Amino acid sequence: MGQKASTQGLHFAAEWGPHQFTYMSWPIGWRSLNSKVQSDITRVAITISQFEPVHMIVPPKHVNQAESMLRDKQIVVVPMPVDDLWARDTLPLFLSDDNKRLVGVNYNFNGWGRKQFHKNDARVASRVLDHLNMTGSRSKLVAEGGAIETDGEGTLLMTESSIVNKNRNPGMSRNEIDQIFKHELGVSKIVWIKGVKDHDITDSHIDSLARFVAPGVVMISRPFPAPADDEESQVWERQYEQAMSVLRQATDAKGRQLRITELPEPNPSKIRQLPPGDIKLCKEVGLDCKNGGLTSYINFYIVNGGIVMPEFGDLEADRHAHDIVQKAFPDRKVVAVNIDYIAMGGGGIHCATHEVPKA
């Protein structure tokens, strides 16, 4: 993995900063649903390519198939072993050093707390750094990119549930982890939200709950009101309420009181449903495709000059979410994309992408 990066003078840029290109990964482990998920990934990649180049990491045996679907001169196929599409979590974090060079930090992906075994995804961070001939370092922590949100001005936003957790960092306190992140990423303030353990594969990543949309401004996903007899939905409603209580009182690294914008989630009864045959196929890959998967608009991706966000088929909620995101980013074009099969896998557009910033 090249030379070891220095932790001095590092800058962790916000996602709205300029990108060189976007990395994505080609899905192959969805069995009978492979073609459906690959179509979703293709749709996302082609949309992003309207704004910036895309480098698609594809297992060597699947290069021809991927190239036949990704017919876009702005999409570069990169042959490299990979297990699944979750590039946000498996690739290194990219930072710039005091010499204005990019460096990478490998956060030791372990299948979201050893819930799944991903042999190639565990190695993709170091392989990408080698491919880019980029200086890198290996973190002392286990974490995923979707668990780490920055404002680009020294502040991180994270959930305790996905990091201060014995399935990633056993025996480590929040304070210890806090100090390591500050040292490794060159930040000075971390806003911690409690999160939820053991209810989704990520243990509640921040990128499906709350995002910085500008310095001092956080957008938070507001769940659809939970029925009184739906304990699972109430879990996520309580997470939202706890997050709001933290954010209302929080300041960032610059001492600014955070401003909060809410982004309501769609009505579960109005979202698009998969065909009955595909719902049956979900059982093959261990998915419950009757619940809609991840229906959080907040899992959008900020690209050069644009925003790529999901839509779920609740037309009123989709339009309202689009308008809220457009208002937050008035100088960017907001494009909504159907990602039903990716969502059924518990992820979204942000989970499937990873920017390489300009140094």
C-alpha positions as CSV (number, residue, x, y, z in Angstrom):
1,M,0.0,0.0,0.0
2,G,2.8,2.4,-0.9
3,Q,4.4,4.6,1.8
4,K,2.7,5.2,5.1
5,A,0.8,8.5,5.1
6,S,1.6,11.2,7.7
7,T,-1.3,12.3,9.9
8,Q,-0.1,15.8,10.0
9,G,-1.7,18.6,8.0
10,L,-4.5,16.4,6.7
11,H,-7.8,17.8,5.3
12,F,-10.9,15.7,5.0
13,A,-13.0,17.5,2.3
14,A,-16.8,17.7,2.4
15,E,-18.6,15.8,-0.3
16,W,-19.7,19.0,-2.0
17,G,-16.1,19.8,-2.8
18,P,-14.8,19.2,-6.4
19,H,-14.3,15.5,-7.4
20,Q,-11.8,13.9,-9.8
21,F,-14.2,11.0,-10.3
22,T,-16.6,8.6,-8.5
23,Y,-15.8,5.0,-7.7
24,M,-18.5,2.3,-7.8
25,S,-18.4,-1.5,-7.5
26,W,-20.2,-4.0,-9.7
27,P,-22.6,-6.4,-7.8
28,I,-22.3,-10.1,-8.5
29,G,-23.5,-11.8,-5.3
30,W,-27.3,-11.4,-5.6
31,R,-27.9,-14.7,-7.4
32,S,-31.2,-14.6,-9.3
33,L,-31.5,-10.8,-8.6
34,N,-28.1,-10.0,-10.1
35,S,-29.5,-8.6,-13.3
36,K,-32.0,-6.4,-11.5
37,V,-29.4,-5.0,-9.1
38,Q,-26.9,-4.5,-11.9
39,S,-29.5,-2.5,-13.8
40,D,-29.9,-0.3,-10.8
41,I,-26.2,0.2,-10.5
42,T,-26.0,0.9,-14.3
43,R,-28.7,3.5,-14.0
44,V,-26.9,5.3,-11.1
45,A,-23.6,5.2,-12.8
46,I,-24.9,6.7,-16.1
47,T,-26.7,9.4,-14.1
48,I,-23.5,10.3,-12.2
49,S,-21.5,10.3,-15.5
50,Q,-23.6,13.2,-16.7
51,F,-21.7,15.2,-14.0
52,E,-18.3,13.5,-13.6
53,P,-16.4,10.4,-14.6
54,V,-17.2,7.1,-13.0
55,H,-14.7,4.3,-12.4
56,M,-16.5,1.0,-12.0
57,I,-14.6,-1.7,-10.1
58,V,-15.5,-5.0,-11.7
59,P,-14.4,-8.6,-11.0
60,P,-12.2,-9.6,-13.9
61,K,-14.5,-12.5,-15.0
62,H,-17.4,-10.0,-15.3
63,V,-15.7,-7.2,-17.3
64,N,-17.3,-8.1,-20.6
65,Q,-20.8,-8.2,-19.1
66,A,-20.3,-4.9,-17.3
67,E,-18.9,-3.2,-20.4
68,S,-21.9,-4.3,-22.4
69,M,-24.3,-2.6,-19.9
70,L,-22.1,0.5,-19.1
71,R,-22.0,2.0,-22.6
72,D,-20.8,5.4,-21.6
73,K,-17.5,7.0,-22.5
74,Q,-17.5,8.7,-19.0
75,I,-17.5,5.2,-17.3
76,V,-14.2,3.4,-17.0
77,V,-14.2,-0.3,-16.1
78,V,-11.4,-1.2,-13.6
79,P,-10.8,-4.9,-13.4
80,M,-10.3,-5.8,-9.7
81,P,-11.7,-8.5,-7.4
82,V,-14.8,-7.2,-5.5
83,D,-17.7,-9.0,-3.8
84,D,-20.5,-6.4,-3.8
85,L,-21.7,-2.9,-4.7
86,W,-21.0,-1.1,-1.4
87,A,-18.1,1.1,-2.4
88,R,-18.8,3.7,0.2
89,D,-18.0,1.3,3.0
90,T,-15.2,-0.7,1.5
91,L,-12.9,1.8,-0.3
92,P,-10.4,4.0,1.6
93,L,-11.3,7.5,2.8
94,F,-9.4,10.1,0.7
95,L,-7.8,13.1,2.3
96,S,-5.3,15.8,1.2
97,D,-2.1,16.4,3.0
98,D,-0.2,19.6,3.7
99,N,1.6,19.1,0.3
100,K,-1.8,19.1,-1.5
101,R,-1.5,15.4,-2.3
102,L,-4.2,12.9,-1.9
103,V,-3.6,10.1,0.7
104,G,-5.9,7.2,1.7
105,V,-7.0,5.7,5.0
106,N,-8.0,2.1,5.1
107,Y,-10.6,1.4,7.8
108,N,-10.3,-2.4,7.9
109,F,-13.7,-3.4,6.5
110,N,-14.9,-6.5,8.3
111,G,-18.4,-7.1,6.9
112,W,-20.2,-4.6,9.1
113,G,-19.2,-6.3,12.3
114,R,-18.7,-9.7,10.8
115,K,-22.3,-10.1,9.8
116,Q,-21.2,-11.1,6.4
117,F,-17.9,-12.5,5.0
118,H,-16.5,-10.4,2.1
119,K,-13.0,-11.7,1.3
120,N,-12.4,-9.3,-1.7
121,D,-14.1,-6.3,-0.2
122,A,-11.9,-6.6,2.8
123,R,-8.9,-6.1,0.5
124,V,-10.3,-3.6,-2.0
125,A,-9.1,-0.5,0.0
126,S,-5.5,-1.5,-0.2
127,R,-5.9,-2.6,-3.9
128,V,-7.4,0.7,-4.8
129,L,-4.5,2.6,-3.2
130,D,-2.1,0.4,-5.1
131,H,-4.0,0.9,-8.3
132,L,-3.8,4.7,-7.8
133,N,-0.2,4.5,-6.6
134,M,-1.3,6.5,-3.7
135,T,0.2,6.9,-0.2
136,G,-1.9,5.2,2.4
137,S,-2.2,4.2,6.0
138,R,-4.2,1.6,7.9
139,S,-6.4,2.9,10.7
140,K,-6.3,1.6,14.2
141,L,-10.1,1.3,14.0
142,V,-12.7,-0.8,12.1
143,A,-15.3,1.4,10.4
144,E,-17.1,2.0,7.1
145,G,-17.2,5.1,5.0
146,G,-21.0,5.4,5.4
147,A,-20.4,5.8,9.1
148,I,-18.4,8.9,8.7
149,E,-19.8,12.3,7.7
150,T,-17.8,15.5,7.5
151,D,-18.5,19.2,6.9
152,G,-15.0,19.7,5.4
153,E,-14.2,22.3,8.2
154,G,-13.1,20.0,11.0
155,T,-16.4,18.4,12.1
156,L,-17.5,14.8,11.9
157,L,-21.0,13.5,12.5
158,M,-21.4,9.8,13.4
159,T,-23.5,7.2,15.2
160,E,-22.1,5.4,18.2
161,S,-24.0,2.2,17.3
162,S,-21.9,1.6,14.1
163,I,-18.5,2.3,15.6
164,V,-18.5,2.2,19.4
165,N,-19.5,-1.4,19.1
166,K,-17.8,-4.7,20.1
167,N,-18.4,-6.1,16.6
168,R,-16.0,-3.5,15.2
169,N,-13.9,-2.0,18.0
170,P,-14.1,-4.3,21.1
171,G,-13.0,-2.9,24.4
172,M,-12.6,0.7,23.1
173,S,-14.5,3.6,24.7
174,R,-16.1,6.4,22.7
175,N,-13.5,8.8,24.0
176,E,-10.7,6.6,22.8
177,I,-12.3,6.2,19.4
178,D,-13.0,10.0,19.3
179,Q,-9.3,10.8,19.8
180,I,-8.2,8.3,17.1
181,F,-10.5,9.7,14.5
182,K,-9.4,13.3,15.3
183,H,-5.8,12.3,14.8
184,E,-6.3,10.2,11.7
185,L,-8.6,12.5,9.9
186,G,-7.3,15.9,11.0
187,V,-10.6,17.0,12.6
188,S,-11.3,18.7,15.9
189,K,-15.0,18.0,16.7
190,I,-17.2,14.9,16.5
191,V,-20.9,15.1,17.1
192,W,-22.0,11.7,18.3
193,I,-25.6,10.4,17.8
194,K,-26.6,7.2,19.7
195,G,-27.9,5.3,16.7
196,V,-29.4,1.8,16.8
197,K,-27.6,-1.5,17.1
198,D,-28.6,-4.8,15.6
199,H,-31.6,-3.6,13.6
200,D,-29.9,-3.3,10.2
201,I,-26.7,-4.7,8.8
202,T,-24.8,-1.4,9.3
203,D,-25.9,-0.8,12.9
204,S,-27.4,2.5,11.6
205,H,-24.9,4.4,9.5
206,I,-25.0,8.1,9.7
207,D,-25.4,8.5,5.9
208,S,-29.0,7.1,6.1
209,L,-29.9,9.4,9.0
210,A,-28.2,12.8,8.9
211,R,-25.9,14.6,6.4
212,F,-24.1,17.9,6.3
213,V,-25.4,19.9,3.4
214,A,-23.3,23.1,4.1
215,P,-21.0,24.2,6.8
216,G,-23.1,24.5,10.0
217,V,-26.2,22.9,8.3
218,V,-27.4,19.3,8.8
219,M,-30.2,17.6,7.0
220,I,-31.9,14.8,8.9
221,S,-34.2,12.0,7.6
222,R,-37.6,12.1,9.4
223,P,-39.3,8.7,9.5
224,F,-42.9,8.3,8.4
225,P,-45.0,8.3,11.6
226,A,-44.9,4.8,13.2
227,P,-48.1,2.9,13.9
228,A,-48.7,2.2,17.5
229,D,-48.4,-1.6,17.0
230,D,-45.2,-1.4,14.9
231,E,-42.3,-1.8,17.2
232,E,-39.7,-1.9,14.5
233,S,-40.8,1.4,13.0
234,Q,-40.9,2.9,16.5
235,V,-37.2,2.0,16.9
236,W,-36.3,4.3,14.0
237,E,-38.6,7.0,15.2
238,R,-36.9,7.0,18.6
239,Q,-33.5,7.2,16.9
240,Y,-34.7,10.3,15.0
241,E,-35.9,11.9,18.2
242,Q,-32.6,11.3,20.0
243,A,-30.7,12.6,17.0
244,M,-32.8,15.7,16.9
245,S,-32.1,16.3,20.6
246,V,-28.4,16.1,20.1
247,L,-28.3,18.2,16.9
248,R,-30.4,21.0,18.4
249,Q,-27.8,21.5,21.1
250,A,-24.6,20.8,19.1
251,T,-22.0,23.2,17.7
252,D,-19.5,22.4,15.0
253,A,-15.7,22.8,15.0
254,K,-16.1,26.5,14.3
255,G,-18.4,27.0,17.2
256,R,-21.5,27.5,15.1
257,Q,-24.9,26.3,16.4
258,L,-26.1,23.7,13.9
259,R,-29.1,24.5,11.7
260,I,-31.3,21.6,11.0
261,T,-33.4,20.8,7.9
262,E,-35.8,17.8,7.9
263,L,-36.3,15.5,5.0
264,P,-39.4,13.4,5.4
265,E,-39.4,9.7,4.3
266,P,-42.1,8.3,2.1
267,N,-45.3,6.6,3.2
268,P,-44.4,2.8,3.3
269,S,-47.9,2.0,2.0
270,K,-47.4,4.2,-1.1
271,I,-43.9,3.1,-2.2
272,R,-43.4,1.0,-5.3
273,Q,-43.5,-2.7,-4.7
274,L,-41.4,-5.4,-6.4
275,P,-43.1,-7.9,-8.7
276,P,-44.3,-11.0,-6.8
277,G,-41.8,-13.2,-8.5
278,D,-38.9,-11.0,-7.4
279,I,-40.1,-10.9,-3.8
280,K,-39.8,-14.7,-3.8
281,L,-36.3,-14.5,-5.2
282,C,-35.4,-12.2,-2.3
283,K,-35.3,-15.2,0.0
284,E,-32.4,-16.6,-1.9
285,V,-30.2,-13.7,-0.8
286,G,-31.7,-13.4,2.7
287,L,-33.8,-10.3,2.0
288,D,-37.2,-9.4,3.2
289,C,-38.4,-7.5,0.1
290,K,-41.9,-6.8,1.5
291,N,-40.7,-4.0,3.7
292,G,-39.3,-1.6,1.1
293,G,-35.7,-1.8,2.3
294,L,-33.9,1.5,2.9
295,T,-36.4,4.3,2.0
296,S,-34.3,7.2,3.2
297,Y,-33.9,10.1,0.7
298,I,-31.0,11.4,2.8
299,N,-28.8,8.7,1.2
300,F,-28.2,10.9,-1.8
301,Y,-24.8,11.6,-3.4
302,I,-23.3,15.0,-4.1
303,V,-21.5,15.2,-7.5
304,N,-19.9,18.0,-9.4
305,G,-22.7,20.3,-10.2
306,G,-25.5,18.0,-9.1
307,I,-27.2,15.7,-6.6
308,V,-28.2,12.1,-7.4
309,M,-31.0,11.0,-5.1
310,P,-33.5,8.1,-4.8
311,E,-37.2,8.1,-5.6
312,F,-39.5,5.4,-4.2
313,G,-42.8,5.7,-6.0
314,D,-44.7,7.7,-3.4
315,L,-45.2,10.5,-5.9
316,E,-46.1,13.2,-3.4
317,A,-43.2,12.4,-1.0
318,D,-40.7,12.0,-3.9
319,R,-41.6,15.5,-5.2
320,H,-41.4,17.0,-1.7
321,A,-38.0,15.4,-1.0
322,H,-36.7,16.6,-4.4
323,D,-37.8,20.2,-3.6
324,I,-36.2,20.2,-0.2
325,V,-32.9,18.9,-1.5
326,Q,-33.0,21.4,-4.4
327,K,-33.6,24.2,-2.0
328,A,-30.5,23.1,0.0
329,F,-28.4,23.0,-3.1
330,P,-29.8,25.8,-5.4
331,D,-26.8,25.8,-7.7
332,R,-26.9,22.0,-8.4
333,K,-29.1,20.0,-10.6
334,V,-31.1,17.4,-8.6
335,V,-31.8,14.1,-10.4
336,A,-33.9,11.3,-8.9
337,V,-33.3,7.7,-9.8
338,N,-35.2,4.4,-9.2
339,I,-33.0,2.1,-7.0
340,D,-35.6,-0.3,-5.8
341,Y,-33.4,-3.4,-5.8
342,I,-30.4,-1.6,-4.2
343,A,-32.8,-0.3,-1.5
344,M,-34.1,-3.8,-0.8
345,G,-30.5,-4.7,0.0
346,G,-30.5,-2.2,2.8
347,G,-28.5,0.5,1.0
348,G,-28.8,3.5,-1.3
349,I,-27.0,5.7,-3.8
350,H,-24.6,7.1,-1.3
351,C,-23.8,3.6,-0.1
352,A,-22.9,2.6,-3.7
353,T,-20.6,5.5,-4.5
354,H,-17.3,6.9,-3.3
355,E,-15.8,10.2,-4.4
356,V,-12.2,10.8,-5.1
357,P,-11.7,14.5,-4.4
358,K,-9.4,16.9,-6.0
359,A,-6.5,17.6,-3.6
